[in-house]
Amino acid sequence: MTDVPHIASRPPGPRTREILERQKQVLYRGLAEEVGPFVINRKSGYEIEDIDGNVYLDCVSAMASVPLGSARTDITDAAIEALRRYGNEDAHYYSHEHMLPLAERLLAVAPGSLSRVDIALNGTEAVETAIRFMRRATGRSIVIGFMGGYHGETGTAGAVGAETSDLSFGYRALLPGFVHVPYPNPYRTPFVARAGGTGDGTVDYIRDHLLFHAIDPREVAGFMIEPVMGSGGCVAPPDAFWPALLDLCREFDFLLAVDEVKTGFGRTGHMFAVERWEVEPDLMALGKSMGGGVMPIGAVLGTEASMDFDDVSTGSTWSWLPAACAAALATLDVFEREPVLENVRALETAGLEGLRELMAKYPAIGDVRAVGCFMAVEFVKDHVTKDRDLELQTRVANGCVQRGLLLDPSTTSLNIQPSLMMPVDVMGTVLDILDEAIGEAVGSGA
């Protein structure tokens, strides 16, 4: 596919409409009513073709789980060969030849504090396992999460997350042991660092208020946090947050667990996002991009102290399939031989420059952000109150689809998550289409 984007039939096209309507008759309504306005025929690199012949420029990347472009033959071939050789095997019961090399190579590229690996099927399972390790290692029950953070939608992962309240509707009250504070969002934080405090307003609040009035530190196992908030808006904390949080962890013997399911494997311009701030966590949850966008796989990496026991049963039957491990190893090969991280940083520079120009052009934009290939536009009704304009966001997202550009309209912002290997000049096309869609949406909403 070279003509990108190319719209042959206004989305949703006739074949798509037929299939989506039939899906509504058989799929769970919460699934059928939320899928996008086309049905995929094939994917290649950063392009998606639907069954009506439309070709889209993909800046969603399967919710950031396809890092290096879709269907790369060097990754798919490795997975296919392993699948033919092994089929399935329960890696909790029998090891296979890909397990040790993958564990060793993960530790070789991870922060130096991490020295142990446990296996998982995906990121959600890795998050749940990391929380179990936190509680087992400390003997403490409470885990502090952050409002706006997303960690999955099963029980424990959904309870530690708090992107929006509806994601844990019906079961949050059944899963105690979690407390949430606002994510250190520079655009929206309600806190200001106090004189003589930790240097960061969010950590001041945790130390001065939460741990003084509501929770005894002796009950807190530690923190679970996305180093860069992904689905919740592509937000990076201010630099002062990390040293203040680490000091707090040392003071009270808290563990720091980072959810790198979305941020890991290059999306922020570093192999792992914590490297941007030289943070060495106690536990790290991995998933999504780990399998190169070809196979599902996850992992928990930890320090000796945070994983120094053998009585926590973890994982599931399909964790670390031979084919998934082969795909992960092939993904690591790509990072070793190709300038992936350099390309991400170049995309960040180009994206941030272009987004700032759009912000200066359109008063409806309250904030723009770019952290590697996590980029976002936040629309507001008023720059003082910062009330989000999600209706405008929806119009812009739909306008982009009609022009052949796929973005992620999240709960807080319009997220841009390109392939890490997308050419930098293509970012210009992305920004031009976004400009057109905003202009049309602002005019239609006037």
N, C-alpha and C positions, 0 to 999 in steps of 0.2 A: 504494500500500500504506500503510495507516494503522494497522492492528492489529498492532503490533510490540512484542515477539515474539508469535507465535501458532503453537502446535504442534497440528496437526490429526491427525498420525499419528506415533507415536513413532519418531524417527530410529534407524536408517535405515528409511524407509517401504518398502512393497512394490515400487513401481516402481524406487526407488533400488536396492534389493537385487538386483533382476533385472539392471539395467544394470551395477552393480559386478561382479557375478559374470561377466557376459559379457565385461567389460573384462579380467578376469584371464586370459581365454583368448587374448587377442590383444596386450595391451600388455606392455611390458617389466616384469618382476615388481617391480623396484625402484620403478617408478612406480605400478603397479596396486595394490600392497599398502600404499601410503603415502597415498593420497588420502582425503579426509574422508568422513564417513558420510552424505553426501547428494549428489545431482546437481542442479546449478543449473538452474532454469527461466528466471529473470530477476533482474536487479539494478536497484535504483534508490536513489540517495542512499546511506544507510548501512544499507539493508535488502537482504536476499537471500531470494528465494522458491525453494524446491526443487520438484521435479516431483511431489512428494506433497502439495503445498499448505501446507507449513510455511513460516513467515516468520521469519527470524532477524535479530537485531540484530548487525550486522557490525562487529566491532572487530579485524579482521585487515587489512582494506583491501588485499586482494591482496598481502600481505606488504609493506604500506606503499607500494605502487606506485599506489594510487588516492587522491590527496590530498583532493579536493574533493567526494567522493561519486561514485557510479557513474553513468555514462551521462548526464552533464550535457549538455543539448542545445546550449549555447553552444560547448562544446568538440567534441562529436561532429559538429555541423553544419559547423564549420570544417574538420574532417578530411575529412568526406564531400565537401564542395565541392571541396577540393583533389584528392581522389582522382578525382573525376569529370573534373576539368580536366586533370590530369597523368597519372593512373595512376602507374606507377613511373618513376624515373629514378636512375641511378647518379650521386649528387652528387659523387663524386670525379672524374667525367669531365665532366659538364655541370652548371653551377650553375643554380639556379632562383630565382624571385623571393622566396621565403621565406627563403633562406639568410642573406643579409646582414642583414636586419632581426632575425632571431633571434640571430645572433652578436653584433650590437651591443647588443641588449637584455639578453642574458646578462651581457655585460661591464659594463653599466650598473648591474646589481643585485649583481654579485659583489664580493668584497673588492678594494680598490684596487690591490693588487699584481698582479692578473691582467689581461693585456692581449691575449692571443691565444686563439684557439679552434680546436680540431680536432674533427672529427665522429666519431660512433660510433653503432652500432646500439643498444647497451644499456649498462648499467653495467659488466658484466663486461668487455666489449670496451674501455670507457673506462679501466678499471683496468689492463688489459694494456698499452694504449697509454701511459698515464702512466708505467708502469715502464720501458718502452722509452725514453721521453723522459728519465727520470732517469738511466739508464745512458749514453745518448748525450750528454747535456749535461755530465755529470761525467767521463766516461771511466772510471767505476768500476763494478764488477759487483755488489757486495753491497747488498741492500735489507733493512732491518730492519723486520719486522712485529711484530704483537702477538698473544699467545695469547688466544683468545677472539674475535678479529676475524674477520669474514666478508667476503670480497671477490668471491665467485663460485666456480664449480665447474669451470671449464675449467683448462687447464694452469697458466699463469702466475698467474692470479687465485687458483686453488686452492692454489698453493704459497706465495703470500704470505699467504694466510689461514690461520687455525689455530683455528677455532671448536671443532672436535673432530677427532681424528686420523683418523677413518674417512672424512672428506670428501676427503682427498687420498690415500687408500689406493691403492697400486699405481702411483703416479706421482711421489710427492714425491722419491724418490731420483733420479729422472730429471731433476729440475729444480733444479740447484744454484744458489747465489747468494742464498739467503734465510736469515736468522737471526731467531729469535723471542724476545721477552721478554714477561713477564706484562703484560697490559693494566693500566693504573693504576686498578684497581677498588677504590674506598674500602672496600668490604665484605670483599674477599678478597685484597688485596695482601699478598704476603709481605715487603714492604720497609717500612722506617721510615727517614725522612730522617735522615742523620747530621749531627752537629754540624759546622759549617763547610763543609757540602756545598752542593749545588745548591738545596736547599730542598724537593726532592721525592725520595722514596725510590726510585722507579722510575728516574729519571734518574741518581741516584747510582749505582745498580747498573750502568746502561749505561756510565757514564763510568769508574767506579772498577774495574769487574770485566770486563765484556764487551769494552770497547775496550782494556783493559790486558792481559788474559790471552789472549783468543781471537781478536780481529779487529783488524787494523791499521786505524786510521781512514782511511788513504790508499786503502783498498779499498772504502769505504762510500759509496754514492751518496746514501743518505738514508733517510727513514722513510716508510712507508705506514701510515696509521692512520685508523680511523673516529673522527671527533671525539666522537661518542656511539656506543658499541657497540650495534648494533641487534639482530640475531638472537641475539647472545651474551648478551642480558640487559638492554638499555636502560640502559646504564651510562655515566655521565659521569665523566671524570677529575676529581680534585680541582683546585681553581683553581691551586695552586702548580705543577702539572705543566707547564702551557703555557709560562710564562716560562722555566722551567728547560730545557725541550726546545728552545725557540727559541735560548737562549744556547748550547746544545750545538751546534746546527746552525750558528750563526755561527762558533763556535770552529773547527770542522773543515770548513767549507764543505759541509755536508750539505744536501740538498734536503728540504723537507717537503712530502709529497704527502698530501692528505686525500681519503678516500673519502666523498663526500657523496651517494652513490647513494641511500641510504635517508634520510639526515638532511636532504638538500637540499629546497628548495621548501617551507619552512614547518613541517615536522614538529616542530621543536624550539622553535617560537615566534619564530624568526628565519628570514629567507629561507634562510640557510645557518648550520649549527650553529657554525662557527668564529666567527661574529659574537658569540656569547655571551661569548667571551673576547678579542675584538678581535684575533684571530689572522689574519695575512695569509700564506697559504701560497704555495709556489712552483708547485704543481700541484693541480688539483682535478678529481676524476672525478665525473661526474653521470650520472644515469639514472633509472629507475623513474618517480617523480612528474613528471619533466620533461615527459612527454607527456600529463599530465593524467589518467592512467589510461585513455587511449583508444588511443594508438599507442605502439609501442616506439621509444625514441630515447635517445641518450646523448651525452656531450660530454666533452672534456678542455679545461680552461681553464688557462693557464699564464702565467708571467712571460716577458718578452722573453728573459732569459738561459736559461730552462729549455726554450724552444722556438725558439731562434735557429739553425735549421738546416733543410735541406730534403731530407735524404737518408734519412729514416725513412718507409717506406711504411706507411700506417695505414688502419684502417677496413675496411669491407666494402661489397658492392654495395647493401645496403638501408639503409646509414647515411643519416640525414637525408632520408628520403623527403619529398616535398612535403607529403603529408598529415600526416606526423609533425611536421614543422616548423610547419604550420598549427595543429595541436593544441597544441604548445608555446607558440606565440604567444598563442593563446586562453587558455591557462593563466596566462600572465603578465598578460594583461588582467584576469583575475579577481582576482589579487593587487593590482592597481592600484586597482580600483574597489570591492572588498569588504573588510570588516575581518577577513580570514582570520587574520592573526597575533594580533590581539587575542582572537579566539575561542579560538585554541590556548592562549594564556596563561591564559585563564579556565578552560579544560578542565584544564590542568595543576594549577591551584590546587584545583579541586574534586576532581580525581582523587587528588592527593596527600593531601588532608585525609581523604577516605574510606578510602584504602588504609592510612593510619596508624591509623585506628580499627579496621580489620580486624586489623592487626598486634597491636594491644593486646588484641584479643579472642581471637585464636588463637595459642597458643604454637608451633604448627607453622610459622608464618611467621617466617623469619629476617630478611628485609629486604624493603622496598618502595621503589620508585623512580618518579619521574615527571619527565621532561624534555620539556616540551611534550606532544605526543601520542605520546610513547614512555613507556609505563608498564609496570611489572613487579612481580610478586609472586614471591618466592623462598622455596620451602618447604624446611625443614631437619628432620633427625631429632634434632638436638641443637644448641643455641645456642652451645655452646663449641667443638665440633669443626666445626660448620657443614657437616656431611655433608648433601648434597642429598637430598631425598626426592622423586625423580622419579616414583615410583609414586603418591604422594599427588597430585602435580601432574597426572598423567594422569587420576586419578579426578575431580579438580576440573574439569578441562577437559571431560571427558565429561559431568559433571553440568551444566555450563553449556550444552553443546549440547542436552541433553535439555530444558532450560528456554528454549532459543531464543537463546542468546548465543554468539557465535563469538569465541574468543580464540586466541592462538598459543602452544601448549605447546612452547617451544623447548628447546634442549639444556641450559639452565641455569635457566630461569624461565618463568613463565606471563606472556606478553607481551600487553599491551593496546594496540592501535594503531587508535584510532577515526578516522573521517573528521575532517579538520581543521575542517569546517563542521558537525559534529554539535552540536545544541543542548546547552547546558550542563546543562539539567535532565535530559536523557537519560542523562548520566553517573550520575545517581542511580539510574536503573533498572539500569544496568550493575553498579553496586556492590551493589545489593540482590540481584541474581541471583547474583553472585559470592559474596556472604555465604551465601546459601542452599546453594550448591554446596559451599562449604568445610565448612559445618556438617554436611552429609550425608556428605561424604567422610571427614572426621575421625571421625565416628561409625562409619562402615562399616569403617574401618581399625583401629578400637580392638580 
